[in-house]
Amino acid sequence: MSKRYLVFAGDAAQPSGGWDDFLADLSNLREAVEFARANTADDLAPNWAHVVDQETMKIVAAFRNGTEVTAY
């Protein structure tokens, strides 16, 4: 069974697109948010990430360079 939250991330200059930007699925929103934040926090990591709730199919959190953003 699939977990509820999907994390997508990539480099804004060279996004892979769609499922190619998929990183992980997690059951818990807090864990998904922390995973997304951690995976955009350093210079070698992707510089953006989205957390998608599979039940609503909406982005519930977004990050750029380790900082949560509201516009995505």
MARVONU-909367 format. One record per residue (C-alpha): y negated, x negated, z; residue in three letters; residue number from 1. Coordinates in pm, 1 decimal. Each point is the difference from the previous one (the first is absolute). Example, Ala and Ser with C-alpha at 12.3 -4.5 7.8 and 13.67 -1.06 7.14 Angstrom:
BEGIN
{v: 450.0, u: -1230.0, w: 780.0, code: ALA, pos: 1} .
{v: -344.0, u: -137.0, w: -66.0, code: SER, pos: 2} .
This chain:
BEGIN
{v: 0.0, u: 0.0, w: 0.0, code: MET, pos: 1} .
{v: -346.0, u: -121.1, w: -85.8, code: SER, pos: 2} .
{v: -252.6, u: -76.4, w: 270.2, code: LYS, pos: 3} .
{v: -318.6, u: 206.2, w: 17.4, code: ARG, pos: 4} .
{v: -271.4, u: -262.0, w: -64.9, code: TYR, pos: 5} .
{v: -20.7, u: -220.1, w: -307.7, code: LEU, pos: 6} .
{v: -212.0, u: -314.9, w: -15.2, code: VAL, pos: 7} .
{v: -139.2, u: -119.1, w: -331.5, code: PHE, pos: 8} .
{v: -204.5, u: -319.2, w: -34.8, code: ALA, pos: 9} .
{v: -128.9, u: -238.1, w: -260.6, code: GLY, pos: 10} .
{v: -273.5, u: -218.8, w: -134.3, code: ASP, pos: 11} .
{v: -298.0, u: 201.5, w: -123.7, code: ALA, pos: 12} .
{v: -51.7, u: -247.0, w: -285.4, code: ALA, pos: 13} .
{v: 362.7, u: 27.2, w: -117.9, code: GLN, pos: 14} .
{v: 171.5, u: 315.3, w: 130.3, code: PRO, pos: 15} .
{v: 358.6, u: 44.2, w: -111.7, code: SER, pos: 16} .
{v: -37.1, u: 375.9, w: 2.5, code: GLY, pos: 17} .
{v: 205.1, u: 284.5, w: 144.6, code: GLY, pos: 18} .
{v: 335.0, u: -89.1, w: 152.4, code: TRP, pos: 19} .
{v: -54.5, u: -366.9, w: -83.3, code: ASP, pos: 20} .
{v: -258.7, u: 0.0, w: 281.9, code: ASP, pos: 21} .
{v: 249.9, u: 150.9, w: 248.7, code: PHE, pos: 22} .
{v: 60.8, u: -217.5, w: 309.8, code: LEU, pos: 23} .
{v: 180.8, u: 205.1, w: 262.6, code: ALA, pos: 24} .
{v: 94.1, u: 337.4, w: 141.3, code: ASP, pos: 25} .
{v: -35.4, u: 64.1, w: 372.0, code: LEU, pos: 26} .
{v: 77.0, u: 294.9, w: 227.3, code: SER, pos: 27} .
{v: -298.6, u: -31.5, w: 231.3, code: ASN, pos: 28} .
{v: -365.9, u: 30.6, w: -107.7, code: LEU, pos: 29} .
{v: -119.1, u: -257.1, w: 253.6, code: ARG, pos: 30} .
{v: 253.8, u: -254.6, w: -127.3, code: GLU, pos: 31} .
{v: -93.2, u: 73.1, w: -362.3, code: ALA, pos: 32} .
{v: -372.2, u: -45.1, w: 73.9, code: VAL, pos: 33} .
{v: 58.7, u: -329.2, w: 183.0, code: GLU, pos: 34} .
{v: 229.6, u: -122.0, w: -279.3, code: PHE, pos: 35} .
{v: -266.2, u: 80.2, w: -261.7, code: ALA, pos: 36} .
{v: -275.4, u: -164.9, w: 204.6, code: ARG, pos: 37} .
{v: 208.6, u: -314.0, w: 60.2, code: ALA, pos: 38} .
{v: 89.4, u: -28.0, w: -367.7, code: ASN, pos: 39} .
{v: -365.1, u: -7.8, w: -108.7, code: THR, pos: 40} .
{v: -141.0, u: -219.2, w: 277.5, code: ALA, pos: 41} .
{v: 21.3, u: -350.4, w: -145.5, code: ASP, pos: 42} .
{v: -107.2, u: -173.2, w: -319.8, code: ASP, pos: 43} .
{v: 353.8, u: -29.5, w: -138.5, code: LEU, pos: 44} .
{v: 86.4, u: 367.2, w: 54.9, code: ALA, pos: 45} .
{v: -79.8, u: 294.8, w: -226.4, code: PRO, pos: 46} .
{v: -362.2, u: 101.7, w: 50.9, code: ASN, pos: 47} .
{v: 55.0, u: 376.9, w: 8.2, code: TRP, pos: 48} .
{v: 261.5, u: 236.1, w: 144.1, code: ALA, pos: 49} .
{v: 57.0, u: 376.0, w: 18.4, code: HIS, pos: 50} .
{v: 224.7, u: 192.1, w: 237.5, code: VAL, pos: 51} .
{v: 132.8, u: 320.2, w: -159.0, code: VAL, pos: 52} .
{v: 148.5, u: 291.0, w: 196.7, code: ASP, pos: 53} .
{v: 296.6, u: 127.0, w: -204.2, code: GLN, pos: 54} .
{v: -23.8, u: 348.0, w: 154.5, code: GLU, pos: 55} .
{v: -357.5, u: 58.8, w: -117.9, code: THR, pos: 56} .
{v: -4.1, u: -255.2, w: -285.8, code: MET, pos: 57} .
{v: -342.3, u: -115.3, w: 122.6, code: LYS, pos: 58} .
{v: -138.2, u: -342.2, w: 89.6, code: ILE, pos: 59} .
{v: -33.5, u: 6.3, w: 378.8, code: VAL, pos: 60} .
{v: -131.7, u: -355.7, w: 46.0, code: ALA, pos: 61} .
{v: -149.4, u: -265.4, w: -224.6, code: ALA, pos: 62} .
{v: -89.8, u: -365.4, w: 52.6, code: PHE, pos: 63} .
{v: -195.6, u: -266.7, w: -181.9, code: ARG, pos: 64} .
{v: 27.5, u: -356.8, w: 127.1, code: ASN, pos: 65} .
{v: 142.6, u: 114.7, w: 333.9, code: GLY, pos: 66} .
{v: -275.6, u: 255.9, w: 67.3, code: THR, pos: 67} .
{v: 61.5, u: 374.1, w: -7.3, code: GLU, pos: 68} .
{v: -208.7, u: 178.6, w: -262.6, code: VAL, pos: 69} .
{v: -74.3, u: 367.0, w: -56.4, code: THR, pos: 70} .
{v: -83.0, u: -9.7, w: -372.3, code: ALA, pos: 71} .
{v: 298.5, u: -54.2, w: -226.3, code: TYR, pos: 72} .
